[in-house]
Amino acid sequence: MKVNRIISYIDGFNLYFGLKDNNWKKYYWLDIYKLTENLLISNQQVERVKYFTARINGPADKARRQSIYLDALGTIANLDIICGHYLSNVT
């Protein structure tokens, strides 16, 4: 059987606010690589996970928690963190 290599693309803000809106705070430290592995079917293999986010500007405690989470994700092989720019107000 041919193995299909999978790349997972995750929007960090949608993930975070989806968890927050559903009061699933216990999943804030979710290992998104393992999540991707658990969603595979038998002939699939994770090639890479790409996590898209932006560093928040404040408050300082939230920015620190985000940095700690991103540092933890950065230790996972085959996981890329792609940072954009955070805009608090769009006009």
CNS distance restraints for C-alpha pairs under 8 A (distance, minus, plus):
assign (resid   1 and name CA) (resid  43 and name CA) 7.09 0.50 0.50
assign (resid   2 and name CA) (resid  43 and name CA) 6.74 0.50 0.50
assign (resid   3 and name CA) (resid  43 and name CA) 4.90 0.50 0.50
assign (resid   3 and name CA) (resid  44 and name CA) 5.43 0.50 0.50
assign (resid   3 and name CA) (resid  45 and name CA) 6.72 0.50 0.50
assign (resid   4 and name CA) (resid  43 and name CA) 6.12 0.50 0.50
assign (resid   4 and name CA) (resid  44 and name CA) 4.68 0.50 0.50
assign (resid   4 and name CA) (resid  45 and name CA) 6.17 0.50 0.50
assign (resid   5 and name CA) (resid  44 and name CA) 5.83 0.50 0.50
assign (resid   5 and name CA) (resid  45 and name CA) 4.95 0.50 0.50
assign (resid   5 and name CA) (resid  46 and name CA) 5.81 0.50 0.50
assign (resid   5 and name CA) (resid  47 and name CA) 5.41 0.50 0.50
assign (resid   6 and name CA) (resid  44 and name CA) 6.61 0.50 0.50
assign (resid   6 and name CA) (resid  45 and name CA) 5.86 0.50 0.50
assign (resid   6 and name CA) (resid  46 and name CA) 4.82 0.50 0.50
assign (resid   6 and name CA) (resid  47 and name CA) 5.30 0.50 0.50
assign (resid   6 and name CA) (resid  48 and name CA) 6.91 0.50 0.50
assign (resid   7 and name CA) (resid  46 and name CA) 6.23 0.50 0.50
assign (resid   7 and name CA) (resid  47 and name CA) 5.54 0.50 0.50
assign (resid   7 and name CA) (resid  48 and name CA) 4.83 0.50 0.50
assign (resid   7 and name CA) (resid  49 and name CA) 5.59 0.50 0.50
assign (resid   7 and name CA) (resid  50 and name CA) 7.35 0.50 0.50
assign (resid   8 and name CA) (resid  36 and name CA) 6.77 0.50 0.50
assign (resid   8 and name CA) (resid  46 and name CA) 7.71 0.50 0.50
assign (resid   8 and name CA) (resid  48 and name CA) 6.48 0.50 0.50
assign (resid   8 and name CA) (resid  49 and name CA) 4.66 0.50 0.50
assign (resid   8 and name CA) (resid  50 and name CA) 6.04 0.50 0.50
assign (resid   9 and name CA) (resid  49 and name CA) 6.12 0.50 0.50
assign (resid   9 and name CA) (resid  50 and name CA) 4.89 0.50 0.50
assign (resid   9 and name CA) (resid  51 and name CA) 6.10 0.50 0.50
assign (resid   9 and name CA) (resid  52 and name CA) 7.53 0.50 0.50
assign (resid  10 and name CA) (resid  15 and name CA) 7.50 0.50 0.50
assign (resid  10 and name CA) (resid  49 and name CA) 7.61 0.50 0.50
assign (resid  10 and name CA) (resid  50 and name CA) 6.17 0.50 0.50
assign (resid  10 and name CA) (resid  51 and name CA) 4.83 0.50 0.50
assign (resid  10 and name CA) (resid  52 and name CA) 6.03 0.50 0.50
assign (resid  11 and name CA) (resid  15 and name CA) 6.19 0.50 0.50
assign (resid  11 and name CA) (resid  51 and name CA) 6.20 0.50 0.50
assign (resid  11 and name CA) (resid  52 and name CA) 5.01 0.50 0.50
assign (resid  11 and name CA) (resid  53 and name CA) 6.44 0.50 0.50
assign (resid  12 and name CA) (resid  16 and name CA) 6.01 0.50 0.50
assign (resid  12 and name CA) (resid  51 and name CA) 6.28 0.50 0.50
assign (resid  12 and name CA) (resid  52 and name CA) 5.52 0.50 0.50
assign (resid  12 and name CA) (resid  53 and name CA) 4.99 0.50 0.50
assign (resid  13 and name CA) (resid  17 and name CA) 6.00 0.50 0.50
assign (resid  13 and name CA) (resid  53 and name CA) 6.25 0.50 0.50
assign (resid  14 and name CA) (resid  18 and name CA) 5.78 0.50 0.50
assign (resid  15 and name CA) (resid  19 and name CA) 6.21 0.50 0.50
assign (resid  16 and name CA) (resid  20 and name CA) 6.10 0.50 0.50
assign (resid  16 and name CA) (resid  28 and name CA) 6.98 0.50 0.50
assign (resid  17 and name CA) (resid  21 and name CA) 5.81 0.50 0.50
assign (resid  18 and name CA) (resid  22 and name CA) 6.29 0.50 0.50
assign (resid  19 and name CA) (resid  23 and name CA) 6.16 0.50 0.50
assign (resid  19 and name CA) (resid  24 and name CA) 4.94 0.50 0.50
assign (resid  19 and name CA) (resid  25 and name CA) 6.50 0.50 0.50
assign (resid  19 and name CA) (resid  27 and name CA) 7.08 0.50 0.50
assign (resid  19 and name CA) (resid  28 and name CA) 7.22 0.50 0.50
assign (resid  20 and name CA) (resid  24 and name CA) 5.96 0.50 0.50
assign (resid  20 and name CA) (resid  25 and name CA) 6.24 0.50 0.50
assign (resid  24 and name CA) (resid  28 and name CA) 7.49 0.50 0.50
assign (resid  29 and name CA) (resid  69 and name CA) 6.96 0.50 0.50
assign (resid  30 and name CA) (resid  35 and name CA) 7.70 0.50 0.50
assign (resid  31 and name CA) (resid  35 and name CA) 6.29 0.50 0.50
assign (resid  31 and name CA) (resid  73 and name CA) 7.52 0.50 0.50
assign (resid  32 and name CA) (resid  36 and name CA) 6.14 0.50 0.50
assign (resid  32 and name CA) (resid  49 and name CA) 7.92 0.50 0.50
assign (resid  33 and name CA) (resid  37 and name CA) 6.34 0.50 0.50
assign (resid  33 and name CA) (resid  49 and name CA) 6.39 0.50 0.50
assign (resid  33 and name CA) (resid  76 and name CA) 7.69 0.50 0.50
assign (resid  33 and name CA) (resid  79 and name CA) 7.14 0.50 0.50
assign (resid  34 and name CA) (resid  38 and name CA) 6.11 0.50 0.50
assign (resid  35 and name CA) (resid  39 and name CA) 6.46 0.50 0.50
assign (resid  36 and name CA) (resid  40 and name CA) 6.76 0.50 0.50
assign (resid  36 and name CA) (resid  46 and name CA) 7.31 0.50 0.50
assign (resid  36 and name CA) (resid  49 and name CA) 7.77 0.50 0.50
assign (resid  37 and name CA) (resid  45 and name CA) 7.49 0.50 0.50
assign (resid  37 and name CA) (resid  46 and name CA) 6.41 0.50 0.50
assign (resid  40 and name CA) (resid  44 and name CA) 5.80 0.50 0.50
assign (resid  40 and name CA) (resid  45 and name CA) 7.16 0.50 0.50
assign (resid  47 and name CA) (resid  78 and name CA) 7.01 0.50 0.50
assign (resid  48 and name CA) (resid  78 and name CA) 4.87 0.50 0.50
assign (resid  48 and name CA) (resid  79 and name CA) 5.78 0.50 0.50
assign (resid  48 and name CA) (resid  80 and name CA) 7.61 0.50 0.50
assign (resid  49 and name CA) (resid  78 and name CA) 6.32 0.50 0.50
assign (resid  49 and name CA) (resid  79 and name CA) 4.66 0.50 0.50
assign (resid  49 and name CA) (resid  80 and name CA) 6.23 0.50 0.50
assign (resid  50 and name CA) (resid  79 and name CA) 5.84 0.50 0.50
assign (resid  50 and name CA) (resid  80 and name CA) 4.81 0.50 0.50
assign (resid  50 and name CA) (resid  81 and name CA) 6.04 0.50 0.50
assign (resid  50 and name CA) (resid  82 and name CA) 7.05 0.50 0.50
assign (resid  51 and name CA) (resid  79 and name CA) 7.32 0.50 0.50
assign (resid  51 and name CA) (resid  80 and name CA) 6.05 0.50 0.50
assign (resid  51 and name CA) (resid  81 and name CA) 4.85 0.50 0.50
assign (resid  51 and name CA) (resid  82 and name CA) 6.02 0.50 0.50
assign (resid  52 and name CA) (resid  81 and name CA) 6.00 0.50 0.50
assign (resid  52 and name CA) (resid  82 and name CA) 4.79 0.50 0.50
assign (resid  52 and name CA) (resid  83 and name CA) 5.95 0.50 0.50
assign (resid  52 and name CA) (resid  84 and name CA) 7.41 0.50 0.50
assign (resid  53 and name CA) (resid  81 and name CA) 7.41 0.50 0.50
assign (resid  53 and name CA) (resid  82 and name CA) 6.31 0.50 0.50
assign (resid  53 and name CA) (resid  83 and name CA) 5.01 0.50 0.50
assign (resid  53 and name CA) (resid  84 and name CA) 6.11 0.50 0.50
assign (resid  54 and name CA) (resid  82 and name CA) 7.95 0.50 0.50
assign (resid  54 and name CA) (resid  83 and name CA) 4.76 0.50 0.50
assign (resid  54 and name CA) (resid  84 and name CA) 4.75 0.50 0.50
assign (resid  54 and name CA) (resid  85 and name CA) 5.22 0.50 0.50
assign (resid  54 and name CA) (resid  86 and name CA) 5.21 0.50 0.50
assign (resid  55 and name CA) (resid  63 and name CA) 7.20 0.50 0.50
assign (resid  55 and name CA) (resid  66 and name CA) 7.50 0.50 0.50
assign (resid  55 and name CA) (resid  67 and name CA) 7.83 0.50 0.50
assign (resid  55 and name CA) (resid  83 and name CA) 6.92 0.50 0.50
assign (resid  55 and name CA) (resid  84 and name CA) 7.62 0.50 0.50
assign (resid  55 and name CA) (resid  85 and name CA) 6.99 0.50 0.50
assign (resid  55 and name CA) (resid  86 and name CA) 6.31 0.50 0.50
assign (resid  56 and name CA) (resid  62 and name CA) 7.86 0.50 0.50
assign (resid  56 and name CA) (resid  63 and name CA) 5.71 0.50 0.50
assign (resid  56 and name CA) (resid  66 and name CA) 7.85 0.50 0.50
assign (resid  56 and name CA) (resid  86 and name CA) 5.97 0.50 0.50
assign (resid  57 and name CA) (resid  63 and name CA) 6.56 0.50 0.50
assign (resid  57 and name CA) (resid  86 and name CA) 7.53 0.50 0.50
assign (resid  58 and name CA) (resid  62 and name CA) 6.43 0.50 0.50
assign (resid  58 and name CA) (resid  63 and name CA) 5.59 0.50 0.50
assign (resid  59 and name CA) (resid  63 and name CA) 6.29 0.50 0.50
assign (resid  60 and name CA) (resid  64 and name CA) 6.06 0.50 0.50
assign (resid  61 and name CA) (resid  65 and name CA) 6.26 0.50 0.50
assign (resid  62 and name CA) (resid  66 and name CA) 6.15 0.50 0.50
assign (resid  63 and name CA) (resid  67 and name CA) 6.16 0.50 0.50
assign (resid  64 and name CA) (resid  68 and name CA) 6.25 0.50 0.50
assign (resid  65 and name CA) (resid  69 and name CA) 6.27 0.50 0.50
assign (resid  66 and name CA) (resid  70 and name CA) 6.12 0.50 0.50
assign (resid  67 and name CA) (resid  71 and name CA) 5.98 0.50 0.50
assign (resid  68 and name CA) (resid  72 and name CA) 6.22 0.50 0.50
assign (resid  69 and name CA) (resid  73 and name CA) 6.24 0.50 0.50
assign (resid  70 and name CA) (resid  74 and name CA) 6.02 0.50 0.50
assign (resid  70 and name CA) (resid  81 and name CA) 7.74 0.50 0.50
assign (resid  71 and name CA) (resid  75 and name CA) 6.84 0.50 0.50
assign (resid  72 and name CA) (resid  76 and name CA) 7.51 0.50 0.50
assign (resid  73 and name CA) (resid  79 and name CA) 7.38 0.50 0.50
assign (resid  73 and name CA) (resid  81 and name CA) 7.90 0.50 0.50
assign (resid  74 and name CA) (resid  79 and name CA) 7.07 0.50 0.50
assign (resid  74 and name CA) (resid  80 and name CA) 7.36 0.50 0.50
assign (resid  74 and name CA) (resid  81 and name CA) 7.17 0.50 0.50
